[in-house]
Amino acid sequence: MSKRISKLTPFLFLSVSFILVGFPVSGIYAQAEPNTTPKVETVSESLPQQPKEEKKEGYQSQQIGNLSGEYLRSLQVTSKQRKAIQENKSLWFADKFRVGFGIRPKVDSLNNTDFDKSTPDNRNNALTQTQFFIIGDINENVLFKITLQDVRLWGGEVVSSGNAEQKYAAIANAGTTVDTTKQREVAINNFTGIREAFLDLKTTNQAFRLRTGRQILEFGDGRILGSRNDSLNGNSFDALRFTGKISNHTLDVFGSVIGAENNSNSIVSNNSTKLGGIGDSYYGGAHYNWKVADWLGIDVYNYSLFKQQRKASTPPALSETRNYRGDDQLNTSGFRLTNRTKNNALPDTNGIDWMVEAAWQTGFNGERVTPDWLNQNGFYSTNQKTGEPPPLSEAVRYKANIVAVQLGYTPVKEFRIGVQYVQASGDPNRNDSSVATYNPLFATRRMAGGSLPFAGNGNSGLVFWQNIKDYSLHLKYESSNYGTFIINPHWYYKVKLQDGYYDNNNYVAGSKATGETASTEDYYNAEAYNPTKQKLGNLVATELNFIYIITPFENVSFWFGATVIKAGDAIRNQKNNPLETDPLHRYDLSPTATMATFQTVFAI
């Protein structure tokens, strides 16, 4: 019986109507004697007839004037803008459909990001993000959203054919030239794409929901898995997601496809192994939230990234399917505790807010390497052309972690002071059988929304949470008339001196004079007693951020950020090396990097 009820639940429609029946007054007054008692008029005859109010037929969306923030994850807006978007009623039509629009031009200027005076690395860019979306709340059980997004670099388009002079023409939709003599299958980048295109199937009481299609996955602070709206492109997943809510308990289970090895119906995946991508890969997991009370919320989660085996490019003659790398599975499991339980916003009253989060990465990356005790110099390794493994090997496992702690105090409504500590593990030996450097995967880089704007890893993004101990302050003053002012200094130290300095999940490129590394490091952990090597540095950098955000109109906001970064001894010892054989590159350090950014956000 329960199975039948569960199947019928999404299609049940309950309605109750109350009918007011009027009785004529004349029926009460009967004539005692004919022709002796005057006729008494009824109330309905004496009062003017009122036109009956027409009742609208059909379903009316409950989201009108109260749009859920769940459907605004693609936008980076201030709290004042978000409130205006959620309460807007004029952009709804037919009582079921809502359209929206956003324009976000952005200018960035970065200077000397590798702290090296011998390299020209200044960058000035102007970009624009344009979004258009439509939400269709069809009935109690069906809702859809489609978000069209265009992100482009100003001056980044050229005419696809013709001589050099024609490439200076300003023509829309010029196209892209594909040279098929070099590669048969070419992935062409699109400026315009679908950021979201999903369908929600839900029960009438909103207790259960099944979402399928292209969607944004974000949980908690977005530290592990988030929308990454600080980047104009942002994150989106082609996924299937189930959400169940019972009382104060919420369970999300999702599965997504990240890459496809083979093409289908003439569609080429950028992640195809034929194009140098990762091939068939999937990302899935579960996230559980329990709101214990207004002052305590608990998150527990596990996310897994799976990538298929890699095949040798030139396998031995007797084997055409020789693999040089097995299946790669990276599991990220963790928990989060916080008193920010109302959509991750600060508590309503002045006082203390806090958050603690920790996650561990486990699994195997599919590689086999020679044990560390036999391979100090990295001489033995799997031949990635033939798939031939080293003579003695063991599987490489993931062994990384991250810990984040936030504590804030709001003495008055306008002012908050916060402290944050984040430690993301490093690897003391990147040639052994463990991967100990934390991998941030799809997480947001610089959190720039919600009640704690820019409470992430710094505005510049030059240092990210890999092999880093990050100490930071977050001073925020919010004026109703003059906007929000934020001062956010960071002190970045290495967790493992032997590991490198990472920039948004990559190394910051160094110069050839420093061995293409940007900081002191010891890849094999074998140079501790080598007198010709530079001393390993501890401090990566210090960063001072100033951010100003103002919303002069409910649909328009302006964001300005300025950053100064000073290189620490981990970078200084690498750039200034008196033992460098090339005398022209013994002192290449330029210790200061700067960054400035400005954007205007319009959204309705």
KEMAR-206765 format. One record per residue (C-alpha): x, y, z. Coordinates in steps of 0.5 Angstrom, whole numbers, padded with zeros to 4 digits, always signed. Example, Ala and Ser with C-alpha at 12.3 -4.5 7.8 and 13.67 -1.06 7.14 Angstrom:
# residues 2
+0025-0009+0016+0027-0002+0014
END
This chain:
# residues 604
+0000+0000+0000+0006+0005+0002+0009+0004-0005+0002+0006-0008+0001+0012-0004+0009+0014-0006+0007+0014-0013+0001+0018-0013+0004+0023-0008+0007+0028-0013+0000+0028-0017-0005+0029-0011-0008+0036-0011-0012+0038-0005-0017+0043-0005-0023+0046+0000-0028+0051-0002-0033+0054+0003-0040+0057-0001-0044+0062+0003-0051+0061+0002-0056+0067+0003-0063+0066+0005-0068+0071+0003-0071+0076+0008-0078+0076+0005-0079+0068+0007-0079+0070+0014-0084+0075+0014-0091+0071+0013-0097+0075+0012-0102+0075+0018-0108+0077+0014-0108+0078+0006-0109+0086+0004-0108+0088+0011-0100+0088+0012-0096+0092+0008-0090+0088+0004-0084+0088+0007-0078+0089+0002-0072+0084+0003-0065+0086+0004-0063+0083-0003-0068+0088-0006-0066+0094-0002-0059+0094-0003-0055+0095-0010-0052+0089-0013-0045+0088-0012-0041+0085-0018-0038+0078-0016-0031+0078-0016-0028+0073-0021-0024+0068-0018-0017+0066-0022-0017+0059-0025-0011+0055-0025-0005+0055-0021-0001+0061-0019+0006+0060-0017+0008+0061-0009+0014+0064-0011+0011+0071-0014+0014+0076-0009+0018+0071-0005+0023+0068-0010+0027+0063-0007+0035+0064-0006+0036+0057-0009+0034+0059-0016+0039+0065-0016+0046+0061-0015+0048+0064-0021+0048+0071-0019+0054+0075-0015+0049+0080-0012+0049+0084-0005+0044+0083+0000+0040+0089-0002+0040+0087-0009+0038+0079-0008+0032+0082-0003+0030+0086-0009+0030+0080-0014+0026+0076-0009+0021+0081-0008+0020+0083-0015+0013+0082-0018+0013+0085-0024+0017+0080-0028+0012+0075-0027+0007+0073-0032+0002+0068-0033+0002+0067-0026+0007+0062-0027+0013+0065-0031+0019+0069-0028+0024+0072-0033+0031+0075-0030+0037+0079-0033+0044+0081-0031+0050+0085-0034+0057+0084-0030+0062+0088-0033+0069+0087-0030+0076+0090-0030+0082+0087-0027+0089+0089-0027+0095+0085-0024+0102+0087-0023+0108+0083-0022+0104+0076-0020+0111+0072-0020+0115+0077-0016+0120+0077-0021+0123+0083-0025+0126+0079-0030+0119+0077-0033+0114+0081-0036+0108+0079-0033+0103+0085-0032+0096+0084-0034+0090+0089-0035+0083+0086-0038+0076+0088-0039+0071+0082-0039+0063+0082-0039+0058+0077-0036+0051+0077-0039+0046+0073-0036+0038+0072-0038+0034+0067-0034+0027+0064-0034+0024+0060-0029+0017+0056-0030+0013+0054-0024+0008+0050-0028+0005+0047-0022+0006+0044-0015+0010+0039-0017+0014+0041-0023+0019+0047-0024+0024+0049-0029+0030+0054-0030+0034+0056-0036+0040+0061-0035+0043+0063-0041+0050+0066-0040+0055+0069-0044+0062+0071-0042+0067+0075-0046+0074+0078-0046+0074+0085-0049+0077+0085-0056+0078+0078-0055+0074+0076-0062+0077+0076-0069+0075+0075-0076+0076+0068-0078+0078+0069-0085+0082+0074-0089+0088+0078-0088+0091+0081-0082+0088+0087-0083+0081+0084-0083+0082+0082-0076+0082+0088-0073+0074+0089-0076+0069+0089-0070+0064+0084-0073+0059+0080-0069+0059+0072-0070+0066+0072-0074+0067+0065-0072+0073+0060-0071+0077+0057-0076+0079+0050-0075+0085+0047-0078+0083+0040-0079+0090+0038-0082+0093+0038-0075+0087+0034-0071+0081+0031-0074+0077+0033-0067+0077+0040-0065+0074+0043-0059+0071+0050-0060+0071+0054-0054+0064+0058-0054+0063+0065-0051+0055+0063-0050+0053+0057-0046+0048+0054-0042+0050+0056-0034+0043+0052-0032+0038+0048-0035+0034+0044-0030+0028+0041-0028+0025+0040-0021+0020+0035-0020+0017+0035-0013+0012+0033-0008+0007+0038-0006+0009+0039+0001+0016+0040-0002+0019+0035+0003+0022+0031-0003+0025+0034-0010+0029+0031-0016+0033+0036-0020+0036+0033-0027+0040+0037-0032+0045+0043-0031+0045+0046-0025+0050+0049-0019+0052+0045-0013+0053+0049-0007+0053+0047+0000+0055+0050+0007+0060+0056+0005+0062+0053-0001+0069+0052+0001+0069+0045-0001+0063+0045-0007+0061+0052-0009+0058+0056-0015+0065+0060-0015+0061+0066-0018+0067+0070-0016+0070+0068-0023+0065+0070-0029+0065+0063-0031+0063+0060-0025+0061+0052-0024+0056+0048-0027+0055+0041-0027+0051+0036-0031+0048+0032-0025+0042+0029-0022+0040+0031-0015+0035+0028-0010+0033+0033-0004+0029+0030+0002+0027+0035+0008+0024+0032+0014+0023+0037+0020+0030+0040+0021+0034+0034+0017+0036+0035+0010+0039+0030+0005+0042+0031-0001+0045+0026-0006+0048+0027-0013+0051+0024-0019+0054+0028-0025+0058+0027-0031+0065+0031-0031+0068+0028-0038+0066+0023-0043+0072+0019-0047+0068+0019-0054+0064+0023-0058+0056+0022-0059+0052+0025-0065+0058+0029-0067+0058+0033-0060+0066+0033-0058+0067+0033-0050+0073+0038-0048+0075+0033-0043+0075+0027-0048+0082+0023-0048+0082+0024-0055+0083+0032-0054+0088+0031-0048+0083+0031-0043+0081+0026-0037+0076+0022-0041+0070+0018-0037+0070+0022-0031+0064+0023-0025+0063+0027-0019+0058+0025-0014+0056+0025-0007+0052+0026-0001+0051+0032+0004+0047+0031+0010+0045+0037+0014+0041+0038+0021+0039+0044+0024+0039+0042+0032+0037+0049+0034+0038+0056+0032+0045+0056+0035+0047+0050+0032+0048+0047+0025+0051+0040+0023+0053+0038+0016+0056+0032+0014+0059+0030+0007+0062+0025+0002+0064+0027-0005+0068+0023-0010+0071+0024-0016+0072+0018-0021+0076+0018-0027+0077+0012-0032+0084+0008-0033+0089+0012-0038+0091+0008-0043+0099+0008-0046+0100+0012-0052+0104+0006-0055+0103+0000-0052+0107-0006-0053+0106-0011-0059+0103-0016-0055+0098-0012-0052+0093-0006-0055+0090-0004-0048+0096-0003-0044+0094+0002-0038+0100+0006-0035+0095+0009-0030+0089+0005-0027+0082+0008-0024+0083+0015-0020+0078+0016-0015+0079+0022-0010+0074+0022-0004+0073+0028+0000+0069+0027+0007+0068+0032+0012+0064+0036+0017+0062+0043+0019+0059+0046+0025+0056+0053+0025+0051+0058+0029+0050+0061+0022+0044+0057+0021+0039+0062+0017+0041+0061+0010+0048+0062+0012+0047+0069+0014+0049+0072+0021+0045+0071+0027+0040+0076+0028+0042+0079+0034+0049+0082+0036+0054+0077+0039+0059+0072+0037+0058+0068+0030+0063+0062+0029+0064+0056+0024+0069+0050+0024+0070+0045+0018+0075+0040+0017+0075+0035+0011+0080+0029+0009+0082+0026+0002+0083+0019+0001+0083+0014-0005+0088+0012-0010+0090+0016-0016+0091+0010-0021+0099+0011-0021+0104+0006-0018+0111+0008-0016+0117+0006-0013+0117+0006-0006+0121+0012-0003+0127+0008+0000+0129+0006-0007+0127+0012-0011+0130+0018-0007+0132+0021-0014+0126+0019-0018+0129+0015-0023+0124+0010-0023+0117+0011-0026+0112+0008-0030+0113+0009-0037+0107+0013-0040+0108+0011-0047+0108+0004-0046+0105+0003-0039+0111-0001-0037+0111+0000-0029+0118+0000-0025+0121-0006-0022+0118-0005-0015+0112-0001-0014+0106+0000-0010+0100+0004-0011+0099+0012-0010+0094+0014-0005+0091+0020-0003+0092+0023+0004+0091+0030+0005+0086+0034+0009+0084+0041+0010+0081+0045+0017+0078+0052+0017+0076+0056+0023+0072+0062+0023+0070+0067+0029+0067+0073+0029+0064+0078+0034+0059+0084+0032+0058+0089+0038+0054+0093+0034+0049+0092+0028+0054+0096+0023+0061+0093+0025+0064+0086+0025+0071+0083+0027+0073+0076+0025+0079+0072+0025+0080+0066+0021+0085+0060+0020+0085+0055+0015+0090+0050+0014+0091+0046+0008+0096+0040+0008+0102+0040+0004+0106+0034+0001+0113+0033+0004+0115+0028-0002+0112+0029-0008+0115+0023-0011+0113+0018-0006+0107+0013-0006+0102+0019-0003+0099+0025-0005+0099+0029+0001+0097+0036-0002+0090+0038-0001+0086+0039-0008+0081+0044-0008+0077+0041-0014+0071+0045-0016+0071+0050-0010+0070+0057-0010+0076+0061-0010+0075+0068-0007+0068+0067-0003+0064+0074-0005+0057+0073-0003+0053+0072+0003+0053+0076+0010+0061+0075+0010+0063+0078+0003+0071+0076+0001+0072+0072+0007+0076+0067+0003+0083+0066+0001+0084+0073-0001+0082+0078-0006+0088+0077-0011+0087+0069-0011+0095+0069-0012+0095+0064-0006+0090+0059-0005+0089+0053+0000+0094+0048-0002+0100+0047+0003+0098+0053+0006+0097+0056+0013+0093+0062+0013+0092+0067+0018+0087+0073+0017+0083+0078+0020+0076+0081+0017+0074+0087+0019+0067+0090+0016+0063+0096+0017+0057+0097+0013+0053+0103+0013+0046+0104+0010+0048+0110+0006+0055+0109+0004+0056+0102+0003+0060+0096+0006+0068+0097+0007+0072+0091+0008+0079+0091+0011+0082+0083+0010+0090+0082+0011+0092+0075+0010+0099+0072+0013+0101+0065+0009+0106+0060+0011+0108+0053+0008+0105+0047+0012+0111+0043+0009+0117+0047+0007+0119+0042+0002+0112+0043-0002+0111+0048-0007+0107+0055-0007+0100+0054-0011+0096+0059-0014+0089+0057-0015+0090+0050-0016+0097+0051-0020+0104+0053-0019+0105+0060-0020+0110+0060-0026+0117+0062-0024+0123+0063-0029+0128+0059-0032+0133+0062-0028+0130+0059-0022+0128+0052-0025+0121+0054-0027+0119+0054-0019+0116+0060-0016+0119+0058-0009+0124+0054-0005+0122+0047-0005+0125+0040-0005+0121+0035-0009+0124+0029-0007+0126+0031+0000+0133+0029-0001+0136+0036-0001+0136+0038+0006+0144+0037+0007+0146+0040+0000+0150+0046+0002+0149+0049-0005+0141+0049-0005+0138+0055-0002+0135+0055+0005+0127+0053+0005+0123+0059+0006+0117+0059+0011+0113+0065+0010+0110+0065+0003+0107+0072+0003+0103+0077+0006+0097+0080+0003+0093+0086+0005+0086+0087+0002+0081+0093+0002+0074+0092-0001+0068+0097-0002+0061+0095-0004+0056+0100-0005+0048+0099-0008+0046+0106-0009+0040+0103-0013+0036+0096-0011+0038+0093-0018+0045+0096-0019+0052+0095-0014+0059+0097-0015+0065+0093-0013+0072+0095-0012+0078+0092-0009+0085+0094-0008+0091+0089-0006+0098+0089-0004+0102+0083-0003+0109+0082-0001+0113+0076-0002+0116+0072+0004+0122+0068+0005+0120+0062+0001+0119+0066-0005+0125+0071-0004+0130+0065-0002+0128+0062-0009+0129+0069-0013+0135+0071-0010+0140+0066-0011+0148+0068-0010+0150+0061-0013+0146+0062-0019+0151+0060-0025+0148+0066-0029+0150+0072-0026+0145+0076-0029+0139+0072-0025+0142+0072-0018+0138+0077-0016+0131+0077-0019+0126+0078-0014+0121+0084-0014+0118+0083-0008+0111+0087-0009+0105+0085-0013+0099+0089-0014+0092+0088-0016+0086+0092-0017+0079+0090-0019+0072+0094-0021+0066+0091-0023+0059+0093-0024+0053+0088-0022+0046+0090-0025+0041+0084-0024+0033+0084-0024
END
